[in-house]
């Protein structure tokens, strides 16, 4: 699982963050698992493996070596993306899938190949294959937590990959040591050929599955439902816990823990003759009854308090308690069937079909079911489908089937009646304001986006429950994100905005007179709601404004256009994926796309960053744009970094040529000039000795949140961080004192 997280991260950096990119990477990974499982399962037909432990160790070593080689492979794929996308943008999704599949195939095939080898080890060494599968899944849960909370914050991506590869190599060394001096193990009966469509297997002791083909739709459906629910439920839970890398790690662990536990329970359940149909019925009922709880998780999360580590532990326990029953019952059929059909070839088929269901479930949930049905109805459909599958595929007494139908209808009724009608009557959020009216609600492949009117009559844009932008009075920094870089340029003709929000930045930049404004926004739902916010003055309808639904990094890499003014307004630094828009590598791309004299503006949210991290953001920016100043918004007291790649005779901020142009601005010219909190020399002292944020160290993504969450309430902590940062600016600014806004 740790390798898969690294691959997803590298793929998003190399090819652009998007729901499509995530889906393609997942499809490539799972396809490799299925191919590896089927290939090795087929190769074992008619053969005897004398040293299965050694074979497993060699597969682990192959995973480690291949995993390391993937990192430079993605760098090459990034270069190829830059070259080929402008030539054939319509063909690029297919080419990207092929490229990712080619890179991941050696490692993922080796991972998939371990499953049929597990079956041989189970036959030779005694522990049931379900126990080995459960240990493997439990190890994945531990691995994702150790990876996210210890390894990546301490070592960064490259060295963490080296640690993982070393662990894979250590497994081989350990298994070779175990086998030292031992004679080859006596072979069990060689695996015979299998027709996966017509093969007839004697009935099990439980009398449930007599045909191998009956198991295939079961493991496909449970894989489909597990991953589809993961997509749907994670969307709701990230709104409750905030969309951070640590939240994703906790939620993945909350799914893997019950799946691993389920596999460990299978031998005990088989001894008691539990029929698989009851596992499916229980899974369906749990899905339906869990959905109302997941829908209200934002309300339960309000009770989570205490130090950061305790808060995360509470989130984990709460997630396991809510998601656990459904995931446990969904996790029982696959290891149960692996025990039932105990030869490597059949094991390979079962695992491959389950993997195919997982890919189909995640893609269908993100791209079809969530946008068309919404979170709750998607869950209802999945629960109902599992009940129908059990009724159609598995035998059982008529009375039991009648009881199952009745229980299913009752569970569905409870789920429907107790829904909280997300998007119609309420929204999930963590900020301290009330929702008076929901203007629009979109559950898409990337995120859930909502436009609301709050209790004071001001409109806000919510992304996964977070107030990403608003039209509240006093929130003026978005205007100045757009105006300032244009005002510092004598004649801005081309401009770029990365991150649309409510469109206020794009409108302000357009209002300064460039002949072309490009907007790179990753989420199409955000752009679709632009008309709901009057403050943007219908900027997307301007013929000189061009919207590109794309990751900002990908756009910079794929275009050859040069810009006179660039405004960068991503999600907060501690949100998942945002590190990529504050890193050295990102600023290098921005610098390449700046025309001579071009000016770039970067949001520096003082209220969200402890001083050490605010200085790191500024230091990384100044490294790329040495002629830089820090401007302080008088309305919100947030920071805006402004920089040029090349120093002119007059330092940035000493002259403001754009103030000579006509325009209606919310501040007079003297207030705009006086807003400079740190001039270039002062800013250079402010960032001296600070850490530099890179794609490799992922400093914001994996190191920041522990300092942000703090011991106190969120809003108190934000005020504390703002004061600390402004005091730091006061220390380095020698021209005038900064007086904090009285509302703060």
N, C-alpha and C positions, 0 to 999 in steps of 0.2 A: 504493500500500500504506500510506503514511503517513496519508493521509486515512481509510482504512478503520480503522486503529488508533484514530484520534481519534473516529470515529463509534462504535466499539464502547465506548470509554471513556465517552463522553457518554451513550450509551444505558444503560449499566449504572448511571450516577449518576442519570439521570432516572427510570428504570423499575425499578431494582433489579438487582443482580448475580445471575444464575442461568444455568444451562445452557439453559433455555428462552429467556431473553432473548438470550443469545448466538446461539442457533440462529435466532431470529426476525430478528435484525439481519443475520446472514449471509445468510439467505434473501432478505431485502429487498434487500441489496446485490447479490447475484448475479442476482436477478430483474431489477433495473434494468440490469445489464450485458447480460443476454440481450435485454431489450426494446429497449435502445438499438442493439445490434448488428443485430437483425432489422429494426427500423424503418428505420434508415438504409440497410441493405442493400436493402430493398424500394424505398425512395425513389430509389435509384440505378438501378433497372431502367429502361432506355430513355433514360437521361440521360447527358450528358457533363459531367464536372467539369473546368472550365478551370484552376482554381487549387486543387489538392488541398492544398498546403502551407498556404495561407491557411485552408482549411476545417479542417484539423487544428489550427491555432493558435486558431481561434475555439472549437473544442471544448475545448481546454485552458483557455482563459479562462473558459468556462462552468463547467468543473469548479471552478476557483478561486472564482468568485463564489458558486456554489451551495454549495460546501463551507463558506464563511464563514457563509452564511445558515442552515446546519443547526444551528449552535451556539445561537442564540436560539430556533430551532424546537424543540430538545430541552427547553429551559427551559419553553416553552409546553406541551409534551407532558407534562412532569413535573407541572405544575399540573393538567392534564386527568386525569392518572392519579389524583391525590389526590381529585378530585371524582367520578370515575366508578366507581372500583374498589369503594367501599363499596356502590354501587347494584347493580352487576352483575359480581361477581368471576368468574363462570363465563364471561362473554363477553369478559373483558378480554384474553386472549391474541390473539383475532382482531382486536379493536380496536387493540391494541398493534402488531400486524403492519401493519395498515392505516396507522396513524400513522407508523411508521418508514418504510414504503414511500413514503408521500406526501412525507416530508421528504427522503429520499435519492434519489428518482426523478430529479430534474434532473441531479444530479452523476453518478450511476451510469449513467444513460442516455448521458450525454456520454462517459463512460469506455468503455462498450461500443461506442459509435458510432465510436471511433477505429480499431477493428479492420478494418472494411471499407474505411475511408479508407487504412489502411496498404496494402491491396492495390492501390489506385489509385496511391499514391505509388511502390510497388514497380514497377508497370508503366511509370510515366513516368520515374522517376529511376534505375532500374537495379538497386539492391540487392534481393535476393529478400525476399519478405514474411517468410520465416522468420527472416532476419537482423534485420529491424525488430522482429519479435515477441520475438526473443531479447534485443535491446538493451532493449526495454521491460521484460522480466522481470528482466534483470540490474540495470536501474535501480531496480526495486522492491526488490531485495536490498540494494543500497547505501542506498536511501532508508530502509528500516526500521532499519538500523544507525545511520545519521546521526541519524535521528529519535529513537531511543531513548537514544543515548549522548551526543549533542551538543545537539540542538535543544530537546527537552523539558526536560532538566535546566537549560538556560540560560535559556529563555524562558517555560516554562509552556505550557499548552494554547492559550490565546487568541492569544498572540503567535506561537506556532509555527504555528497555523492561518494567521495573517497572512503569515508567511514562505512557507508552502506556496502560498498564493494568489498571492503576488508572483512566485514561481517559475513558476506557471501563466501569469501575465500576461507574464512575461519571455519565455516560449516563443513567445507570439503576437507580441511585438515583434520577436524575432529572426527569425521566419519572414517577417514583413512586410518586414523589412530585406533579407532574402535575395531576396525577390521584387520589390524596389523597381525600377521602371523596366523590368521584364521584361514581354514580351508574354505573353498567356495561352498556356499550353502546348497544343500540338496534341492534340486528344482522340483517344484510342484508340477502338476500336469500342464503341459503347454496349452496356451490359449487357442481355441479353435476358431474357425471363421464364423462370422455373424452377418446375417441379413437383417439390418436394422428395421426393416419394414414388416417382415413376416416372421421373425423369430418368435418361437413359442417357448416360454420358460415355465417349468412346473410351478404350480400354485405355492405361495408362501404359507408358512404356518398360520398366519392370520386369515388366510383365504381371500386376500384382497386383490393382489395384482398377479394375474396369471400370464399376462402377455407383456413383453418388453415394450411394445408400442403403446401400452396404456400409461407407462411411466413417462414417456416423452412429453405429452401435452401437460402433464402435471408439473414437471420441472421447468418447462418453458413458461407456464403461467405464473408459477411462484417467482421465477426470476424477473418476469415482466412486472408483476405487481410490486415486488420489493423495490426495484429501481424507480418505477413510476411514482410510488409513494415517497421515496427518498427525495425526488425532485419536488413533488407537490408539498410535502410536509416541511422540507428544508426552507422553501420559500416563505412559509408562514413563520417558522421558528427564527429565521434570521431577522425578521421584523421585530420579534420579541427580544432577541438578545443582541442585536446590532450585527451588521454584515461585516465581520472581521475574520481574519485568518484563524484566530483562536476559536471563534464560534464554529467555523466549518470543521475544525479538528474535533471539537467536542461532539458535534452532531454526527460525524462519521463514526466516532467511537461509540456513540449511543446506538448506532445501527449494528456495528460489528460485534459488540458485546453480546447482545441477545442471539445473533446468528451463531456465534461461537458456542454459546451455552446450549443452543438447540442441538447442535451436532453432538455435544457431549452427552445429551440426554437420550439420544436415539437408542443405544444398546439397552438402557433401562426400560424404555418404552416398548422395544421389540420383545423383551422378555415377558412383558405383560400383555402381549398380543394386541397392542393398540392399533387400530385400523387407520390407514392414511386418510380415509375420508373424514375422520374426526379432526385430524390436523387441519384440513382445508376448511371445514366448517368453523372451527375455532378461529382460524386466521381471518375468515370473512367477517365473523361477528366482531372480532377485536378491531378490525379496520373501521367498520361502521361506527362502533361505539367510541373509538379513539378520536375520530375526526372532530367532534365538538370540543374535545379537550385541547387538541392542537390549535384549533381556531382561536381559543381564548388564552393561549400561552403568554401573550403580552401582558395579560392581567395578572397571571401567576408570577411572572418575572418581576413585577413591581415589588414583591415581597423579598426578593433576593438582595441581601445587603452584606456589608462586612468588607474585610480586606480583599484585595484582588484574587488571591489564590483561593480563598473561601468562596468567593462569588462564582468562580469558574467551577469549583467542585459542586456547588449547589446547582449550577446550570447542567452539569453532567448528570447528576443524580435525578434531577427533574426530567431531563430528556429521556433517560433510561426508563424511568418509571412510567412515562406517558407512552413512549414509542415501543418499549420493550415487549409487551404482550403480543402485539400484532407482528413485530419482526421475529419474535421467537417462533410463533406458530408457522409463519411463512418460511422460516429457516429449517423446519423439520423435514419436509418431503425429500429434498435433495440428498442429505446424508442417509435418510431411511432407504431411498432407492439405491444408493451406492452400496449399502449393506445387502440389499436384496439381490442385486445382480453383481456378483463378486468376481468378475474377471476384468482385466485392464481395458479390453476393447469396449465392453459395455459401459464401464466407468467413464471412458473417454467420450462416448456418445452422450451420456447423461450430462456430463459437465459442459460439453460443447453446446447442447441444446439449451441448458440453463443460461449459459453465457449469451447465446443469441437472444433469448427472452429478455435478459438484462439490458442489452443494447436497444432492442425494440421498445422496451418500457420507458427508458430514459428519454429517448428521442420523441416518442409519441406523447409523453406527458408534457415535455417542454414546448414542442412545436405545434401540437394539435389539441390535446385535451385541456391543458390549462388555458390557452387563449380562447377556446370555444366553450368550455364548460365551467371554468373556474376551479379553485382549489377544492371546495367541498364536494361539488358534483363529480369531480374526477375521482375522489376517494369513494363516493357512493357507488360509482360505476365499477370500480375495481373490486370492492367488497362483494357486490352482487354477482359479478362475473365469476369469482372464486366459488361461490355457492353453486352456481349453475354448472361449473366444471365438475365439481364433486358429484353432483346429481347425475350428470351425463356419462362420465367416464368410469366411475367406481360403483361396484355392486354394493348392495346392502339391503337389509330387510325393509319392506314397504313402510312399516310403522316408523322406523328411524328416519327414512327419507321425508315422511310427512312432518315429523318433529323438526327436522332441519329446515324445511321450507318455512314452517311457522316461526321458528326462531330467527331466520333470516329476514322475514318480513317485519317482525317486531323490531329487530336491530335497525333496519333501514328506516322504519317509522320514527324510532327514537332519534336517529341521526338527523333526519329531516326536520323534525319538530324542535330540536334543540339547537339548530344552526343559528349563528349570530348574524347571518346575512352580510358577510364582508363585502364591501363595495357598494352596498345599498343602504344599510342602517348604521354601520360603523366601519372604522378602519383600524388597523393595528399600528400603534405608534408608541414611542418612548419619550416624546418631548412633552413639556408641561403646557399644553394648550388644549382647548376643547374644539371639537369639530362641529360647526353649525350646519354645514351643507356639503355633501359630496358632489362635486361637479363632473368628475370623470374617473373611471377606474379601469385599468388595463392589466391583466395578468398575461405577460408575454414570456418569450423564451429566455430573455435576459433577466427580468426582474418584474416586480409589481409596482406600477406607477399610478399615483392617485393625485388628482387636483382637487383641493378642498377650499372651502371658505371657513376661516376660523371664527371663534366666538366674538371677535372684534370687527368682523366684516372684511378682513384682509385675506387675500388668496395665497395659498402655499402649494408647492409641489413636493410630494412625498415619494421617495424611492425606497422600497422595502421598509416602510415605516419611519424613515428618517426624513426630517424636514430639510430637503436639499436646497431649496430656494424659496423666497417669499417676496411679496409686495408690501410687507409691513413698513410703516413709516420709520425712518431712521436707518434702515438697511440700505445704505447707499453705495457700499463698496463695489457692487456689481456694475454700477454706472461707471465708476472710476477705473475698474479693470479694463473697460473698453476705451474710455476717453484718454487716459494718461499716456499710453504708448503712442497714440496718434498725435497728441499735443506735443510730445517731445520730438516728433519728426517734422521736418519742414514741409514735406509734400507726400503724405501717405497715399499711394495708389492701390496697393494690394494689402489685404489684411486677412488674418486667420483667427478664428475663435475655436478653442478646444474645450468642449463641454458647453452645452446650450442652456440647460436649466430652464428658467422662465423666459430667457431671451433678452434680458435687460442689458447684459454685456454686449451682445451682438448688435442690439439697436444703438447703444451709445457709440460703439465703434463705427457703425454704418453712418451715424449722424455727423461724424467728423469728416466725411467727404471722400473716402476711397472709392475708386471705380469698380472694385471687385472685393467682396467679402466671402470667404469660404468658412463654412462651419463644419467641424468634425464632431459628431455626436454618436456615441455607440448605441444608444437606445432609441429605436424608432418611435416608441410610445411617448417619449419626452417631446419629440418634435411634433407629434400629432396633437399635443395639448397646447401648443403655442398660442392658438387663437383664444384660449381662456384667460390669458394674462394681457391686459391692456397696456401694461408698462413696456412691452416690447414693440408696440406700434406696428404690428403685423410685419415684422422684419423678414420673415421667411417668404412673404409674398413679393418682396422686392426683386425685380429682374436682375439686379446686380449682386444679389445674395444667392449663394449656392450651398445647399446642404448635402453633406456626405455622411450617410449612416455608416460609421466606421470608427474603429479605435483610432484615437489621435496619433499614436505612435505609428500605426500602420499607414495612415494618410501621409505623414511626413516622409516616410520611407518610400512611398509609392509615387508621390508627385514630384515633378521637376520645377514647380512654380516657386519663385522667390517672393518673400513678403516684407513689407515695410513695417508692419505692426502685427504682433502676435499676442493674444490674450489667452492665458492658460488657467482654467477654473475647474479642476477636477473635484471629485468627491474628497472628503476629509482624508488626511494622510493615513489615519489608522484603519481605514476601510479596506476590505480585501481588494487587491488589484491596484490600489492607488500608488503604491511604491513605484510602479513603473512610470508614473507621471511626475516624479520628483527626483529621479535618479540621474547620475552622471551621464549614462548612455542616452537617456531621453533628451537631456539638454544639448548633447552633441548633435542629435538629429535636428533640434530646433535651430541651433546655430548654423547648420548647413543650409537651412531653408530661409535664413534671413538675408535680405539684400543688404548692400553696403549702407550703413547708417540705420538699419532696421532696429526697432526697439521691441523688447518682449516684456510682458507683465505676467507675474506669477503670484497667485494668492498665497499669503502667509497667515494662516488662522491662529493668531496668538491665543485665542480662548480654548483651542483644542490641543495645544502642544506645550509640554513642559519646556523650559528654557533650553535645555541641552538639545532637544530635538528641533526646536525652532531655529537655533543657531546652525544645526546641521543642514536643514533645508536651505537656509541662506548661504551657507558655505558652499554647498553643491552648486547653487545658482551662480554665485560669484566666480567660482572656478571656470565656468563656461562663459560668463559675461562679466569680465573684470571691470568694465565701466558701469557700475551699478549703484543705485540708491534705494533706500527704503522709505516708502511713503506711508503715512498713517491716516487711515480714513477717520475723519472727525465724527462721523455718525456712529460707527460700530467699534472704533479703536482696534480694528484688525489691520494687518500689514499687507502691503502690496510691494513686491520686489520689482524693480524696473531696471533693465540692463541692455547694454549693447555689446556686441562681440569685439568691436575695435574701438579704442579710445581716440577721440578727436582732440584738437587743440583745446577746446572747451569741454570740461567734464560734463557728464550727463546731469541734468537738473540745473545747470547754471543758466541755461537759456531755455525758453519754452516757445518755440516758433509757432506752434499751433494756436496759442492764445491770440495771435493777430488775426486768425480767421474768425468769421462770424459763426455764432452758435449760441444756443440756449442751454446753459449749464446750471447745475444746482448750487455751485459755489463760484464766488467772484475770483478774478485772476490772482489777487494777492493771497487769498486763502489756499488756492491750489499750489502756489509757490511755497507758502509757509507749511504745507503739509509734509514736506520732506523731513523725515525724522532722523535719517542718517545719510550724510553725503558719502561719496565714494571712499574717501580716506577713513571716515568713521566706520563705515560698513566693513571695510577691510579689517579694522581692529576688532570689531564685533565678532567676526567669524574666525579670527585667528586661532589655530589649533583645534578647530572643530572636526568631528567625523564627517566623512563624505559618504553620501547615500549612493549605493550602486545596485545594479540588478543582481549582483552576486550576494552581497551581504543582506539584502532584503531587510534593512535596518528598521524602516518604518512599519513594514508588514508584521514582523515577528518580534521586534524589540520595543515598540512604542507603547502598546496598549497597557502593559503592566504599570507604566508611569502615568498614563492618562486616567485609568479607572480609579486609582487612589483609594483612600480610606473613607472619604466623605461622599456625600451625595453628588451626583453628576454636575448639577448646576453650580453648587458651591465650588466644586473642583475647577470648573471652567473659569469662574471669576478669579480664583486664586492663580491660575495659570496666566490669565490676561495681566494681572497686576505684576507678576514676576517678570513677564516678558517686557512690559512697558518700563519697569524699573531698570531692566538691563539696557534698554534703548536709551533711557535717560543718562545712564552711566557713560555711554559712548558718544552721545550727542552733546556737543559743547556750546551750541549756539543759543538754544532756548529750552526751557523746561517743558516737558509734556504734562498737561493737566488732564487727568482722566475724566471722562464724561461723567457727570453727576448721576446719571441713571445707573451706572455700573458700580 
